[in-house]
Amino acid sequence: MLSLIFVSIMGITQREIQQVFSTLDLSEEVFAYLASKFERIELKKGEHLLRAGNRVEHNYYLFDGCVRAYFIDDAGKEHTFQFALSDWWTSDYNAMLKKEPAMMNIEALKDTVLFALHMDDLEETCDKFPDVQRFHRRKLQGAFAAFQRRIMENLSKTAKERYLNFIQAYPDIEREVKNYHIASYLGITSESLSRIRRELSRKDKARAIS
Amino acid sequence: MLSLIFVSIMGITQREIQQVFSTLDLSEEVFAYLASKFERIELKKGEHLLRAGNRVEHNYYLFDGCVRAYFIDDAGKEHTFQFALSDWWTSDYNAMLKKEPAMMNIEALKDTVLFALHMDDLEETCDKFPDVQRFHRRKLQGAFAAFQRRIMENLSKTAKERYLNFIQAYPDIEREVKNYHIASYLGITSESLSRIRRELSRKDKARAIS
């Protein structure tokens, strides 16, 4: 008989699985199956989930915490191109699908819990459970749409507008993240980011006084 | 009885549907269903499939031809951020999913045939036919992986390396596409692109002589 204790021994509880597939009404059978496939990973702040050159076989659901995906160019310069918070999936998809070494590094910015799902298990799960496949397809659609939009916004918006978009998209992130990570994500220098913040804070003060 | 003539009247033949879902072994039932959902669109060179501000309700399969997706920034500058050739799907996904006005323009670079699938029909098709849903999910995964990789390569490669990647990814495109579209896609000026080409052509000549 399946019990919560059993699935908890496997590393992930029913409640946690339900959070991953928030909108789905999963049967006991699906819970048990998923609980046996997911692996819990706990990272301390500063630890890496993935480093460039690694083999990548898993897709990761971020249960709690915050990570950043970054990339080091040939000149040794670091580029942050994504932050992930609770309820995001993250991986180096190109490395995972093409079985190529990772180009991406993923680092925990605070203590973080992730659930890893092997790509073969993801395929099998999608084949077995149409609801899960639809859920995953819609997540991918949303991620792709957000990516397209971000590329267009990066081309059109000023640094200040991009910063305002950023704090709207990631409202609580500034406490977790170093200034130069945000600057790198926005494609500007740390000095430019400080100038933008000073400017916005002056405006806020002016508004408060008037 | 379903016949090829019937589905052809609907705009798309069985053979064409089979090209869209190349790896799938579709039943007559699925052919008939899909043929009734796809709409054929023929564009002359220079015509637009989509303009910024439009409502977007369709996902488009590029059957034959070539289009470019571009974006005009607030200063009126044009940015080409994608080319699509045969067997690619294209749309402004953000506008389609969020029901927001398009930010993207899509223009035919030569005479082009596309098959449009309404987003509601895409959802219904995926719900009815698990094979089609898996096919679509994998296409999305691949597109997302390619997008991630392109962002990392744009950050790390020199303009010359990006140009070499481009002609490898789109081997026949140079005949169709204006120089300033390629330059805009690579994020460089037309002058830089010409310099890179001259440099590569000098090297080719030097290699031929030696």
Interface residues (C-beta under 8 A of the other chain):
Chain A: F71 D73 D74 H79 F81 D92 Y93 N94 M96 L97 K98 M103 M104 C126 D127 P130 Q133 R134 H136 R137 L140 Q141 G142 A143 F144 A145 A146 F147 Q148 R149 I151 M152 L155 S156 K157
Chain B: F71 D73 D74 H79 F81 D92 Y93 N94 M96 L97 K98 M103 M104 C126 D127 P130 Q133 R134 H136 R137 L140 Q141 G142 A143 F144 A145 A146 F147 Q148 R149 I151 M152 L155 S156 K157
